[in-house]
Amino acid sequence: MSLATSTNYMVPTGREEPWRFTPLNRLAGLHETSVELHDRISLEPADIPAGVVITVEDAVALPPISTNDDHIIRRVRDGVSKVLLVTIEKDAEIALPIFLIRSMLDMTPEISRVQVNAGTNSHATLVIENSGEGVLAEEIEFNLAPGANLRFVTLQEWSARAVHVARHHAIIGKDATFTSYVVSIGGSVVRISPTVEYTGPGSNAELFGLYFATDGQHLEHRVHVEHSVPGARSRVNYKGALNGNSAHTVWIGDVFIKAAAQGTDTYELNRNLLLSHGARADSVPNLEIETGDIVGAGHASTTGRFDDEQLFYLMSRGIPSEQARRLVIRGFFSDIVSKLKLEGIEERIMNRIDSELSVVKI
């Protein structure tokens, strides 16, 4: 099924604040109302563990659970006819990860919606793997019931021409924990917006990100955490490396603590490592606080060049130059990669980074 063209939207021009960093001319028409978007669920589940149910539902019967005014996400919502629904049952302890695999083979613009419901006191890990060559606009919503614990890993291992625009929104219930890992390595343009809101005290969000941009890639991550209830916690930690001419990354970190959110504890961090001339990293942390009754709130952002002292130290101990460079970069990412606790994926990510490093010399 395809989405008929529409003129109900104000098409972004790039002058708007949410779009000022994004290269609109490289989005393959995802933002243009004259371009037809194709409605297809391209995610395929691997083995489905007991305690997990995956179905395809009519979009009309499964409306979005959050509000959003993003232009492309509105096109997704208006255009999809089916929604992939992942239900994790109440009290379920899912030991093995739930894998959803997407492999796109052509550049036809697609739209997709996924909704994930984590039942009360459930524990699970959901992994979405994106690869191949494609143009995709997607929305993924997470609804965590009280006491739920959900780990979400999304891998953007696209081919060189791929375009991917996504919103990942989590609604976190009382005493629930949502942990997100966004790994963006491949693709021409990747723009992902992880966002969080809370509905009960004791809720917790930990948002981690890893990205590696090479020649001409644009990787953009726009994080928004909204604290509107008392006693909630958030941690944001995104790290990126850039290697190659015109490699460009953007990180926006917005944390909003409303007046009712007493006892909030939050911190956000972004670190960028520039490995070559011609690379550019934009990092914009924002913190808005409406109450003084908080546990803590802070942010930090750093962008720097490759550490020659570390390289010299390793080389002085007999490690060849190229191997030493890879060890330094692996060390830069290790605190995030090691948290995945998915051995095969951890090594795959680092091997992909090693492969990208070999394309453009530092």
ABEGO torsion letter per residue (X at the ends): XBBBBBAABBBBAGABAAAAABBAAAAGGAABAABBBBBBBABBBBBBBBGBBBBBBBAAABBBABBBABAAAAAAAAABABBBBBBBBBGBBBABBBBBBBBBABABBBBBBBBBBBBBGBBBBBBBBBBEBBBBBBBBBBBBBBGBBBBBBBBBABBAABBBBBBBBBBBBBGBBBBBBBBBABEABBBBBBBBBBABBGBBBBBBBBBBBBBGBBBBBBBBBBBABBGBBBBBBBBBBBBEBGBBBBBBBBBBBBAABBGBBBBBBBBBBBABBGBBBBBBBBBBBABABBABBBBBBBBBBBBAAAAAAAAAAGBBAAAAAAAAAAAAAAAAAAAAGBAAAAAAAAAAAAAAAAABBX
